[in-house]
């Protein structure tokens, strides 16, 4: 595991997992939210892709973030040697969202660009509810022929996974 992509619905804990893995494996972590949201409405797609391509030239990296509608999604999956999909139930995701909103109440999250202190909003709640988890699962599983694909479906699996890293 040297080139790792972590994907999953918003609020599944991609950033937390990426940061823990980065420390355990001594691999630099890059948060797509921090790259994309440097300006209102996000940066241009070609700039977003170019920045990711620059990151992926390195020997080791962990990229956390979804952006499944971006052309960079396939690029990241292709360049990774390990793909981790967080496939949690909606109840667990909403729980994590609420927990995060409480933790960062009236503060800016360190993994986000800008100074937004708004952590729960109607578009995010709808995005989580409508997130195409099964479609993303099928897409990620296609890569299991030549990549290490890890699907974590609950907190225990995530904890066991982290505990088994040498």
ABEGO torsion letter per residue (X at the ends): XABBBBBEBBGAGAAAAAAAAAAAAGBBBBBAAAAAAABBGEBBAAAAAAAAAAAAABABBBBBEBGAABAAAAAAAAABABBBBBBBBAAAAAAAAAAAAAAABGBBBAABBEABABABBAAAAAAAAABBAAAAAAAAAAAAAABBBBBBABAAAAAAAAAABX
